Structures are given as structure tokens and as C-alpha cells.
Amino acid sequence: MPRSADADFQYAVVIDAGSSGSRVRVYKWLDNGGGQALMPGVRSMKPTLKKKPGLADVAYNHDEVRDRIQQLIRNASGHVPPSQHSVTPIYFMATAG
């Protein structure tokens, strides 16, 4: 069975929840077909969404925190083929400036 073009790549989503805002970035790289990544080909797509202010400013409001994170994930999912959603890791990093 031939592989789809989507299967030629692996993806990862990184959410940077910084003090000034949260941003999401999608990374894409070639898959060598054996489940091993060829990391020299990593391409970073520019941040697809940035939400201000930072989560620390809304931490008291759990609904607001949840909604912001969901917006970031929904946005990233539009940059990852649906066939890759279930195997794409999401890394959530909380940083401080």
C-alpha cells in the first residue's frame, strides 16, 4: 500500500506559555519510513498564533486558561494533517521572562 504524502512527515506542536503571552509553533520533519525522524530536515513554521497577556495574568480564571490553551491547540491542528493528529506530540512549556 503506498504511503500518503502526509505520512512522509512527522510533526510536533510546541506551546510556549511565556510571561508576556502564549504562542504555538508547529515543527515538521521528514520521516525515513521506519518511524525514525530525519532531524536535519526539521522545519519550523512561524508561530501560528500568539495570545496576550500571559497565562499568569489570567491564572485565577480556570475557564480563561482552558479556553486560551484550547485556542492554541485548535490553531495548531490546522497546520497538521488530520491523519497525523493522533500521533503528533504536544509539548507545553511554561517559561518566565
C-alpha distance (Angstrom), angle and dihedral (degrees) to the residues before:
residue distance angle dihedral
M1 . . .
P2 3.85 . .
R3 3.79 118.9 .
S4 3.78 118.5 -115.5
A5 3.81 119.5 -119.6
D6 3.82 87.5 -110.0
A7 3.80 89.7 60.3
D8 3.81 90.3 59.0
F9 3.80 89.9 74.4
Q10 3.77 139.4 51.3
Y11 3.78 122.0 -149.7
A12 3.79 138.3 -158.1
V13 3.79 130.3 -171.9
V14 3.81 121.0 -146.0
I15 3.79 121.0 -167.1
D16 3.79 113.4 -164.5
A17 3.79 107.7 -161.7
G18 3.78 98.0 -167.9
S19 3.76 130.7 173.4
S20 3.81 94.4 -103.9
G21 3.80 96.7 41.4
S22 3.77 145.8 -37.2
R23 3.76 122.3 -100.0
V24 3.77 134.7 -178.7
R25 3.78 126.6 -145.1
V26 3.82 128.9 -174.1
Y27 3.81 120.8 -148.0
K28 3.79 123.9 -159.3
W29 3.80 131.1 -171.0
L30 3.79 139.7 165.5
D31 3.79 118.3 -89.3
N32 3.79 113.4 -142.7
G33 3.80 90.8 -144.0
G34 3.78 96.0 -106.8
G35 3.77 96.1 80.5
Q36 3.79 90.7 -96.6
A37 3.78 118.0 121.7
L38 3.76 122.8 -128.1
M39 3.78 94.8 -142.3
P40 3.83 97.9 -175.0
G41 3.81 86.6 74.5
V42 3.81 95.3 56.8
R43 3.76 111.9 141.7
S44 3.74 122.6 -169.8
M45 3.74 117.6 -150.4
K46 3.79 113.1 -144.0
P47 3.80 114.0 -96.6
T48 3.76 104.8 -71.5
L49 3.79 96.5 -158.0
K50 3.78 137.4 9.9
K51 3.79 122.2 -167.1
K52 3.81 121.9 -161.9
P53 2.97 139.0 -125.8
G54 3.80 107.1 37.9
L55 3.80 122.0 -100.5
A56 3.81 90.2 -107.2
D57 3.80 87.8 68.2
V58 3.80 92.4 56.9
A59 3.83 99.2 30.4
Y60 3.81 91.5 116.0
N61 3.83 89.6 62.6
H62 3.82 108.0 66.7
D63 3.81 92.3 -175.6
E64 3.82 90.7 55.7
V65 3.82 91.8 48.2
R66 3.82 91.0 49.6
D67 3.82 92.5 47.1
R68 3.81 93.1 50.1
I69 3.79 93.1 49.3
Q70 3.80 91.0 46.9
Q71 3.83 90.1 51.7
L72 3.79 90.7 52.3
I73 3.81 92.9 48.7
R74 3.82 92.9 45.5
N75 3.78 90.1 50.9
A76 3.81 92.6 49.6
S77 3.80 91.7 47.9
G78 3.80 88.4 63.3
H79 3.81 89.0 62.7
V80 3.81 95.5 49.0
P81 3.82 119.0 70.5
P82 3.83 111.4 -110.3
S83 3.81 90.1 -120.8
Q84 3.82 88.2 62.5
H85 3.84 99.2 46.5
S86 3.80 95.7 94.3
V87 3.81 93.7 51.5
T88 3.80 100.2 38.9
P89 3.81 113.8 103.4
I90 3.80 120.9 -138.7
Y91 3.80 116.8 -148.2
F92 3.79 116.8 -161.5
M93 3.79 115.2 -161.9
A94 3.77 123.9 -176.5
T95 3.78 109.7 -158.2
A96 3.76 133.7 177.4
G97 3.76 126.0 -143.3
